[in-house]
Amino acid sequence: LRQAATTADAATAFAKKFEVLFCGRVVVAHKKAPPALIDECIEKFGRVSVTGSLAAGIRRAFSLNQVPINIHRPLFFKRDQSFPFLQALDENGLSPELQRRAADGATGVQPTSLQENRTMLFTIGRSQIFLVSPDTKKVAIEKSFREISFCSQGIRHVDHFGFICRESVECGGCQFVCYVFQCANEALVDEIMLTLKQAFSVAALQQNSRTQSQQCDSCPLQQLHKLCDRIEGLHPSKAKLELQKHLAGLDNQEQAAVFESTMKARPKSDQEENELIVSCLRRLYEERQKTHTHTHNGQTKKVHLHLMSSSSLWTPIMSVCFKSKTYVFLCVFSDVAALSSPGAVCVVGDDSPLCSRRHSWRQQIFLRVATPQKGSDSKGNTLVEYVSRVHQCKLHFTVYSTVKERRKRSGAELRALWRKAILQQILLLRMERENQKLQESDLQCRRLKLDYEEITPCLKDVTLVWERMLSTTGRSKVRFDTEEIHKAVGQGVPRQHRGEIWKFLSEQYLLRKEVPSTKPPNNETSYKELLKQLTSQQHAILIDLGRTFPTHPYFSAQLGAGQLSLYNLLKAYSLLDPEVGYCQGLSFVAGVLLLHMSEEDAFHMLKFLMYDTGLRKQYRPDMIILQIQMYQLSRLLHDYHRELYTHLEQYEIGPSLYAAPWFLTAFASHFPLGFVARVFDMLFLQGSEVIFKVALSILGSHKPLILQHDNLESIVEFIKTTLPNLGLVQMEKTINQVSEMDISKQLQAYEVEYHVLQDELLDGPSTLSQSQRVAQLEKTNGSLRQQNLDLLEELQVAHAKIRWLETRVDGLVNREAELQSEVKTLQQERTEQQQTVSKLRDLLSSLGINGSFPDQENLTNTSNNQ
């Protein structure tokens, strides 16, 4: 796996990526396109019915339910398998989801569904184009520059573009297909078209420099290639005249052989006659090529080129060159140069479908469902196992049929039952193996994610406590004891349950928080719906993918599952929160979440950290809150570690030189992942002030070492590189200090102090020029505007609290009315009971029975006391 990832990194080291919407594919008649082709394709997509053809089109384009039949197709180019997941692509460079052709072959229009996630990463490499799906984490389309004949941008739909390429079809021929894409805006389309132009030009220059010195113009196959180039796109009658001119250059014996072979076939049209002539010329030039002597830079070299008729490059091309209205496809980078160079060999490998022998219909059924085993011994054992199990099935079935039907089956029926039983057994075994592979893959991915050293080993008793809290019914509405949760977090968090525990801690945080936090405008939009949209932040996100945890195996692979999941998460948040969009450092926070939970859960936890714990303010474009945080950290150092503060101030080292990444990435960019996980434990438990506590604790514990350095460079270098390499004991000590520290009041006071000092600075005498004064006032105006927005946000929170209190008051008033009604009812019951007691006393008196009864006054006092 690591070797494959390394190879893929080399293949995509210089690739440029763009996010696009895959609109669909259309079969076209020619490799060149009119200027309005893209607009016409979009109109065709729009005419497709939403309920009928559109649903059928997406099922055809992205079907996962049917197994493709192994039909021999011409192989034009041998695909490069170095990119991740390219092993699953077919000979046309399409994923299994795109392999099936349209059932309605007449139209050839296959739009994608609007209900599906159509976003793709359009990757332009050195010699190939990849279309990677962040949703499925696989390559959907891979096309070599050799296969692409035309690229175009829409005229009316300027935010659309597409390209035309050649693909083989099941009948043995080829067709030209136009793929259409949509971008976020016209500027992005212009950038993609410019990048494509540059990539094609560079690839063409490199190809020419490699082949020009080795090309032999006198090669027979080179002459045949030039002939095909001349007749490409011509009408059959004009192509026939061109072929006759070429035949005139042959000797009489060769002309007679071609004429005799053509007449024996009795062609019915010029097109069929042209096919036969080209086929004869192909055989003729292949015979010449076997003993051709190459001429290269004044030197001659005799090469015997063995071209197999079933695997030659020209076999599939010439066999279909006249089967459609268009002729042979001539790509920009011709493979004929390789054939006409000294020492050339056949370009189609042994794994080509053209080299496969024919199988019986039984063997074809078997090959469609069977998974090849390694080694002959395993094959034999598997076959014995199949036969044994099928024999048992047959015995059971025979007994059942004897009892149930009491009739003798025919030989054809028994053979059909045998075939059915064998296929079912093979499919069952294959499904079991696939399920086992999926389970192993999920387990391996989980181990890969959690590949870090835990600094606080979680004991079994603590794990049981966590499992008990996590398994509580309706836990999202149950408020647990705060002291118990703090104690459990301090004793450790089991790594395998950390993601679920973070969700639990976020639920408890929201239950303890009386005032609801501000939510984004489009908070109701689901994560899957956000992924279907295009983001304007794609360039910044794509650039930072390779910079986020570059050494971690889950994120190290270029456009691997980790990077694609990270891209999805950051893209979704940039669409959810347009004001923040994407900011450097946010990718590390999202990456830590992805290592412990799924994409969608990580998205909800990111929303919680940003909006509920207050991390969002520091990522705003103006970075004012980050400046306030740097002032707050300086004041904390001044109050808690005065000697260290004085030493740093002596060399003019402010917190922004070393602490800004700590706040923007929550220590994830520099510190070990095990320590970062513990910081996130505390972050979900206590909120954003944890970052201040951790920074203060780390600087304070390393104060003697920092004081030993006596210049700016060495101090900053020590804090950035040496300080993050904490020992396990020091890390655990830091977390324990954080859990016991309380600096919330100091932080509030320092924030007020910052604003007061800022106002005093603005009100003081100024020696600035007029322009500088204007610039300062504009900056101040922007700051005040932002403060106004913050105050407005606080006002909204206050209004929300007032509404909540009013609702609570209304509830208390209703409760009071209910209690008063109950009091009245009890008073009535008391009066009735008093009357009953009086009647009973009178009755006893009349009967002459004396008893001690409480008098009326005592009874009333007792009732009042109760």
N, C-alpha and C positions, 0 to 999 in steps of 0.2 A: 504493500500500500504506500509506504513512504517512497519507494523507488518510483512508483507511478506518479505520485504527487510531484516528485522532483522533476521528472520528465515533462509533466504538464507545466510546471513553472517555467522551464526553459522555453517551451513552445509559446507561452503567452507572456514572456517577459516584456516584450515591447508592444503588447496589444493595447488598443484604445477602446474604451467601453462607452456605450451610450444606452440610455433606457428608451425603449420604443414600445408602441402598441402593435402587435401583429394583427393586421386587418384580415388577411386571407391570401389565397393563391388562385390564379386564373391561368388556364391553358391558353397560350397564344399561338399564332400561326407562323411566326418568324422570329429569328433571333434578334432582329432589330425592331425597334418600336417607334410608332409615331409620337410626336411631342405630347399628345393628349392621352397617352395610354393610361397613366395613373388615374386621371380623372374618369376615364371610361371604366376602369376596374372598380372604382369607388361607386359609380352609378350602378354597375352590375351587382355589387354587394347590396346596395340599397333596394334593388328590385326583388331580392330574394325574400320570400315570405318568412315572417318571424315564426309562425306556428308550423310551417311545413318544411320548406327547403332549408331554412336556416338551422332548424334543429337537426335535420338529417345531415346537413353539411358539417356541423360540429361533431356529430357522431362519426361521420366518415373521417373527418380530419383528426379527431382526438379519441378514437375508439380504443378502449382497453379490453374489450370483452372478447374479441375474436383473435384467433391465432393466425398470423399471415401464412399463406401457403408458400412452400418453397418452390417457386417456379424459376427456371433458368432465364436470366435476363442478361443482356449484354453489359459487360463491365468496361466503362470508358476510362475510369481513373481509379487507381488503387489508393484507398483512403488512408490518411495518417491516423494511427490509433494512439498517439501520444497524449491527446487531450483527455481529461477525465470524462468518463461515461461515453466516449466515442465507440467503445466496443459494442454498444447496443445499436449503433446506427447501421442502416442498410447501405446498399451500393450507391444510392442517391444522396447519402448524407442526411437521411431523415430518421428521427427517433421512431420507436414502435407506435407512438401516438399519432404520427403523421404518415405512416407507411401505407395505409389503405387508400386506394384511389376512390374517386367519387363513383357511387353507384349509377348516377346519371351521367354517363360519359359524354352526352351530347353537349351539355352546357360547359362543363369543365370549370365552373365557378364554385369555389369552396370558401365562403367567408367564415370567420371565427365567430363564436357565440358571444353576445354582449353580456351574458350571465356568467361567463367564465373569466378567469384572470388572464388577460391577453398581454400583460406586460412582459417584456423580454429584455435581456441585455444583449444589444447588438455589438459584438466584439469583432474588431478589425485587426487581424494579425499580419504577419509578414507575407503570407501567401494564402491565407484562408479567411473565411468569414464564419463566425460561430454565432448562433442564436441560442442563448442560454436562458432557461426558464427558472427564475428565482423561486417559483412556486413548487415545481417538482424537483428542483436541484439537479436538473439534467440538461444536456445539450439537446435542443429540439431539432436544429438544422445545422449542418456543416457543409459549406460549399468552398471549393478551391477557386482561386482566381481563374484557373483555366476553364472552369465550367460556366463562368459568368460572362455573358456577351454584351450586356447593356445595363446601364444604370440611369435612372431618370427621376426628376422631381415633378410634382404636380404643378399644373398651371393655375387652375382655379383653387385647388386644395394645396396651398403652398406648404402646409405642414405635413404633407405626405410625400413619401418617396418609395422607390421599389427597384428591383433588379430582375433581369431575365436570365435564366440558366437552363441547361439541358438536363433532362432526366430520362432514364429508361422506363419502359412500360412493360407490362406483363406479356404482351403479345410478341415481344422480341424487338420492338422498334424503339424509337425515342420521340420525345416531344419537348416543346419549349414552354416553360412555366414562369409566370411573373409573380413574384412575392411582393406584397404591398405592406408598408408600415406607416405608422403615424407617430409624430414627435410632439413634444410639448409646445413648440413654437417654430416659426420659420427660421430663426437664427440657428437653432439646433440642426435643422435639416441642411442648411448651408454648410455647417461645420462637418456634418457627416459626409456630404458629397465631396467636400474638399479633402477630407481625410481619405476617402476611397480613391480619389484621383491621385493623391500622393502615393498611397500604398500600391496602386496598380503600376504607377510609373517606376517606383523603386524596384518592385518585383520584376517588371519587364527588363529593366536595365541589368539587374543581377542575372536573370535568365539568359539574356543575350550575351553577357560577358562570359558565361560558363559554356555556352554552346556554339558561339560564333567561331571560335578557334578550332572546334572539333567537327564542325558541320562539313559534310561532303555534298556538294551540289550535284554530282553525277550519280548519286545513289538512285537506283530504280524506284524505290519507295518515295524518295523525295520528288521525283518526277510525277509519280502518281498523286502525291499530295498537291502539287502545283496544278495538276489537271482538275482535281476536285475543287480547288480554290477558284478556278476559272468558271466552272459550271455551276457553282453554288448559287442558288436563287434564280437561275435562268428558267425560262419556260421549256418544257420537254422538247419542243421542236428546235429551239435554239441550242439547247444542250446537245441534241443529236448532231447538229452541224459541227459543234466544237469537238465532239468525240470523233467524228469522221475526219476532221483535220488532224487530230492526234494520231488516228490509225494510219493516216497517209505516211507518217514518219517511220512506221515499222517496216520490216522486210516483208517480202511477198509470202513467205511461209507462215509467218506469225499473223499476217492479215487474213490469210485463208483459214487458219485455225480459229480465229475469233469469229469470222463470218460463218463458218460451218457450225460452231457451237451455238451461235445466236439463232441461226435458221432452224436448227433441230428443235429448239424450244417453241418455235412458232409464236412469237410475241404478238399480242393483239393491239398494242398501242405503242406510241413512241416512249412512253414512260417505262413500260416493261422491257422494251428493247434496250433502252439506256441502262437499266438495271443489269441486264445480261452482259452487255458490253463491259461495264465497269467490273462485274464479277470476273469476266475472262481476263481483263487487264490486271486485276489483282493477283490472280494465280500466275500470270505470266511474269509480273514484276517480283513476286515472291521467289520464283525460281531463279530469276536473275540475281536477286539480293543474296542468295545463298553463296554464290561464288564471286560476289562483287569485290573489287579492290578499291579501298578508300584512298583518296588523295588528300593529304593534309600537310600544308606548309612545305610543299616540294617533296614530301616523302610519301611513299606508297606503302600500304599495309593491306595484306590480303586477309579477309575475315570470312569465316564460314558461319553465317547467321542461320541458326536453326529456328525456323518459324513454324510452329504447329498451327494447323488450320483451325483448330478449335480454340486456341488461346491468343492468336495474333491480335494486335490492336486494330488492324484493318478489318478483321472478320465482322465484328458487330457493326462497325461504321459503314462498310460497304454494303452489308446486307440490308441496311435500312435506308440508304441514302436517297432512294427514289420511292420509298413507300409512303411518303407524305408530300404535301405541296412544297415543303422546303427541302433542301438538299443537305448534304453533309455539313455538320457544325464545325466551323473552323475557329478554334479558340485563340486567344491572344498569345498564349505560351504553348507552342506546338510541341507535341511529344515526338513528332517525326524527327526532330533534331537528335533525340536520343537514339532512334532507330538507325539514323544515317551516320552515326558517329562510330569510330573504331571501337571494337569490343562490345558493341551493343548486344543486349540480350532481350529476351521477351519481357515486356513490361507487366504482363498479367501473371500474378503468382499462382502457385499450385492450389491455393484456396479459392480460386475463382470458380463461380458457378459453371463457367464454360468448360472447365476441366473435369466436372463431375460426371460419372457414368450414369446411364439410365437405370432406374429401379422399377421393380414391379409395383403394381398398385398396392399390394400388401406392404411392401417395404416403404413406399411413400407414406402410408398411414402411420407406420411405425416411426419413421424418421420425423414426422411432424410432432409427435408427442414424446418420443424417448429422449432422454438426456444422456449423451455419450459418457461412458465411464472410463476412468484411467486404467490402462493396462488390460491385457487380454485375460488375465486371471479373474479380474473383477467382472469382466463381461460374462465369462463362463458362469461364475457364481450367481450373478444376477439373473442370467437366463434360467439356471436351475431353480432359483427361487421363484421366478415367474411361473415356470411350468408347474412347480410343486403347488403353488397357491392356486393357480388356475385349475389344476387337477382336483384340488379339494373343492373349489367352487363348482366344478362340473359334477362331482359326486353328490354334493348337497342338492344341486339343481336336479339331478337325475332322480334322486329319492323323492324330492318334492313333486316333480312332474309325474312320477309313477303313481303317487298317492292321489294327486289332484286330478290329473287328466286321464290316466289309464289308457294312453295311446302312444304309439311309437312315432317319433319324429323322423322326418325325412333327412337325408344327408345334407341338403342345402340349409335346412333349418338348424341342424347341429353345427354346421360350419359358421353360420351367422351368430349363433350363440357363443361359439368359441371366440370369434373375433370380438364380440361385444365384451365378453369376460376378460379377455387379454387387454383390450384397450382400457377398460375400467380399472383393472389392476395396475396397469402402467401409470395411468393418470393419478391414481391414489398414491402410489409410491412417489411420483414426481411432486405432488402437492405436499406430501409429508416432508420431502427434502427441502422444498421451497420455504415451508413454514419454519423448519429448523434453521435455514439460512437467515430468514428474517429475524428470528429471535436472537441468533448469534450476532447479527449485524446491529440490532438495537442495543444489546448488551455491550458490544464493543464500542459503539458510539458513546454510550453513557460512561464507560470507563475512560474513554478518551477525553470527554469533557471534564471529568473530575480528577484529572491527572495532576494533582498538586499535593503538597505536604501539609497535613493538618497540624496546626500549632497547639490546639487544645483537644487532645483525645477525649472522645465522649464515652463515658463508662456505660455499662449495660443498664444500670439503674436509671441514669439520666435519660437514656434512650427510651426506656419504658415510660418515663414521665411524659416525654414528648409524644410518643405514640398514643398515650391515653388522651392527651389534649387534642391531638389531631383527629382522633376517631370519635370525638364527642358529637352527638347528633345536633344539627343546627348550630354549629360552633360560630358561624358568622354573626349570630345574634346573641350569643352567650358571652357575658363579660367575666373573664377569668380574674383571679386574684393577681394584682399587679406584682406583689412581692414574690409570688410563686414563679411568675414569668421571668422576672429579673434574675431570680436565683437559678432558674434553668438555663438561661442564656449565659450567665456567668460560668456555669459548670461545663458548658460546651454544647455545640449543635452538631448532631450527626450529619455527616456529609451527604449521605444518600437521601436524607429527608430535608436538606437545607432549603430547597426551592419551595416545598410545601410549608415549611416553617416560616419562611418569609411572607408567604401569603397569609398565614395565620397571624403573624405579628402586625401586618398591615390592617387586618380586620380589627384587631384589638386597639390599634392606634386610632382608628376611625370611631370606634365605640367610646373611647375615652375623650375624644375631641367633641366638645359640645357644639361648637359653631361649625357649620359645613364650610368646606373650602371652595374657592372659585374653580369652576369647571370650564373647559374650553368651549368655544361656541358650537362646534360640531362634535360634542362629546358622545352623542347617540350613534354616530357612524361606527359601524363595526370594523374590526381589524381587516377582515377579508374584503370589505368594500373599499377600504383605503388602499389596499394593495392593487386594486384594479385601476387606480389613477396614476398619472404621471406627476413627478415632482420636479420642481425647478432647482432643487438642491442636489441633483444627481451627480454632478461633477465633484462637488466637495465630498460627498459621501463615498463615491467610488475611489477617490484618491486616498481616503483614510482607511479603506478596508485593509490594505496591505500593511498599514502602520499600526493596526490594533492587534496587540498580542502576537507579534510576528513570530515568536518562538514557540507558541503553543500549538500542539499538533492539530487541534480542531480548527484553528483559524489560519494556519500557515499555507494551506493549499490555495493557489490562485483560483478564484471562482469555485472553490469547493463548497461543501454543504455549510460549513461554518461562516464563510464570508457571505454567501447568498442569504443565509438567515439573518445575519447582521445587517445586510443591505435592506432586507424587507422591514426589519424593525425600525431602523433609522428613517427610512422612507415614510413609513406609516406615521411616525411621530411628526416628521416635518410637515405632513399634510394635516395632521390634527392640530398643530400649533403653528400657524403661519408666522406669528410674531417672532418666535425663536427660530423656527425652521430647523436648521442644523448648525451646531457649533462644535469646534474642535474640542475633544475631551469627552463629548457625549457618547462617542462610540465605545469607550472603555467601560462606562457605566452600563451601557446596553450589552456589551460583551460578557461582563460578569453575570448579568441576569440570564443570558442565553446558556451559559455553562451549567445552570442549575434548574432550568425549566424550559418548557416549550416556547415557541415564538409568541403565541397569543397570550400566554400567561406572562411572559416577559414584557409584552407591550402594556398590559394592565399594571404591572408592577412599576414600569417606567413612568406611567402616568401618575401613579401614587407618589413616587419619589419627587417628581417635578412639581405637582400641584399641591399635594397634601403636606409634604415635609418641607417645601419651600426651596428646593434646589433650582427651580425654574428661573428665579430672579437673577441668578448669577450668569445665566446663559443669554441674557438679553443683548441685543446688538450694541447698546451703549456701554455695557459692562460697568455701570455705576455701582451696582450692588457688589461686584467683585472688588471695586476700590474700597468700599466701606468694609468689606471683610478683611482686606489687607490692613486697614487701619485698626480694626478690632483685634487682629492678631498681634500687631505691634503693641497695642495697649495692654494686652494680656501678658506679653513678655516683659513689658515695663513694670507691671504690678507683681508678677509671680517670679520672674527671673531677671532682676534688675542688672546684675553683673553681665549676663549674656546680652541683654538689650544694649547696654553701653558699649560692649565690645563690637557688636554688629553696627551700631551707629557710628562708631569711630572710623570704620572703613566704608561707610555709606552703603550698607547692604540692607535694602528694604525687603519686606516679605515677597514683593512681586518678583524678585529675582529667583526665588526658589520655591515659594509656596503656592503660586498660581496653579501649577499642574496638580498639586494635591487637592485643591478645591474643585477644579474642573473635572478631574477624573476620579475623585474619591480615593486617592492614593493608588489607583490601579495601574497607572502608567510606569511607576518606578519600583513599587514594593512587591514582595513575593505574593503569589496568588492566595496562599493559605492565610496570610495576614490580612489581605484585602477582604477575604470572605468574612473574617471576624469583624472587620470594620463595618461591613454591610449588615452583619447581625445587629450591631449596636445602632446602626443607622435606621433600620426598620423599627427598632425598639424605642429610640429616644428622639429621632429627628435629625435635622441638618446640623445642629450644634455639635454633634459628635465629631465632625471634621475639625472644629476648633480644639476640642479636647485631645484628639489624637495628635494633632500638630504640636500643641503645647507640651504634651507628655513626651513626645519624641525629642523635641528640642531640649527640654529640661533634663532628660536622662542622659543626653550626650553633651551637656554643657561643658564638662572638663575637657573633652576632646576638642570641641570647637574653640575653646579659649586658647588652646595650644597653637592654633594657626594665626599668623600675623600679617596676612595680606588678603586682598579681596578674592583673587583667583583661587587660592588654596581653600579658603572658607567655603566659597560657593561650590567648588568641586567636591569637597568633603560632604556637604549637605546633599548634593545631587546624586553622588555615586556611592560613597562609603556608608552614609547613614541608612539608606534603604536596606542594606544587607544586614538586617538585624538577626540576632540569634533567637532561637525558639523561646528561651527564658525571657529575653528582653521583650519579645512580642507579647507574650502572655502577661508580663508585668504591665505593659502599656494598656492592654485591654482591661485589666483589673483597675488601673487608675482611672480609666475613662468611665467605667461603671460607677465609681464612687465620686466623681467630680460633678459639681454643679456650678455652672457659670452663666446661666440664663439671664440673671439680673444684670451682671456685668456687661453682657453683650448688648442688652437693651440700652443701658446707660451710655456705652461707647457709641452706639449708632446715633443717639440724640446729640452726643458731644460732637460727632463728625459734622452733623448738619449745622450746629451752632457755630463751629469754627469756620465752616464754609461761608456762612452768612456774614460773619465778622470780617473775613477776608474780602468779601465783595463790598462791604460798606466802608472799608478803610481808604486812606488817601492812595491815589494811584499816580504813578509816573509814566504810564504807558502812553503811546501815541494814540491818535484818533482811531486809526485802523485797527490797532491792537485792542483798543478799548471796545470797538464795535464787535470784533471777533470774540472777545471775552464775554461781552453782554449776550451775544448770540448763543455762546456755549452755556452761559448761565440760564438763558431763557429756555434752552433745551432741557437743562437739568431741572429747572422749575416745572416745566411741562411734564417731565417724567415723574417728578414728585407729586404733581397734581394727579396724574394717573394712579400713582400708588395710593394717594389719599382717597381717590375715588373708589379704588378697589377696597380699601379699608372701610370706606363709608358703606359700600355695598355689603361688606361682611357685617358691619354694625347693624344695617337695616335687616339683614337676614337674622341676626341675633335678636333684634327687637321683635320681628315677626314670630320667631320661635318662642320668645318670652310671652308675647301676646297669646299665642296658641296655648302655651302652658297655663296662663292666667285664665283663659276661657275654660280650659279643662278643670282647673281648680274651682272656678265659679260653679260649673255644672256639678262638680262633686259636692260642693257645699249645699247646693239646692237638693241634691239627692239625700244628703245627711239630714237636712232640716225636715224633709218629708218623712224620713225614717223616725226622727224624733217625735214628730206629730203622731205618727202611727203608734209608737210606743206609749206616748202619753194617753192616747185613747184606750189602749189595752190596759194601762194601769188604772184608769177610771173605771173601766168595766170590771176589773178584778176587785177593786175596792167595793163596788156595789154588790158584787157576788159575796164578798166577805160579810158585809152588813146583813144581807139576807140570811146567810148561814147563821150568824149570831142571833138574829131574831128567832129563827127556827129552833135553835137549840134552847133559847130562853123559854119559848113556848112549850117545849117538851120537858122542861125542868132539868135540863142537863147543864151542869156548870163546868165550864172549861176556861183555861187561860188563853185568851186571844190577845194579840197585840192591838192596842187601841189605834184609832185612826191616825193620830198624830205621829206615833212611832212608825206606823206603816208608811206614812208619807215621807218621813225623814229618811227611812231606809231606802225608799225608792229614789229619792233625790241623790243620796250618796252613791247609789249604784249608777 
